[in-house]
């Protein structure tokens, strides 16, 4: 279901293009160093752990837990006026505690969100050609 607003869209940089292409296919992909096998987020050309330039994209489970969250009550962008209050959460993915995505939680009232709550990725079309990973209670 497409969101009908002028809410800003992500602008994929070169290193994150595979992530966004995966989202458009309904897959949550994370960049991993092909040499030391450590995940890294945000995507980047060089591994911060072993300095390798080799990388691969791995489909992850999409399972995780709420690391932290906030409820936005004052819109900071004109397109957010009709959305307040809304949540912004950090979700820690099950595959690696250092994989933490900034996202929104869906399918739950803001007052029922809890730290460490298990969640699962869902994909929502933001606009044609732009699908965002969001998370719902698991």
ZIMOVEN-V290296 format. One record per helix or strand of 2 or more residues. SS is the DSSP state (H for helix, E for strand). FROM is the first residue (numbers start at 1). TO is the last residue. If there is no record, write none. Layout:
SS:FROM:TO + SS:FROM:TO
This chain:
H:14:24 + E:29:33 + E:39:40 + E:55:59 + E:63:72 + H:78:80 + E:86:93 + E:100:103 + E:105:106 + H:110:112 + E:118:127 + E:130:137
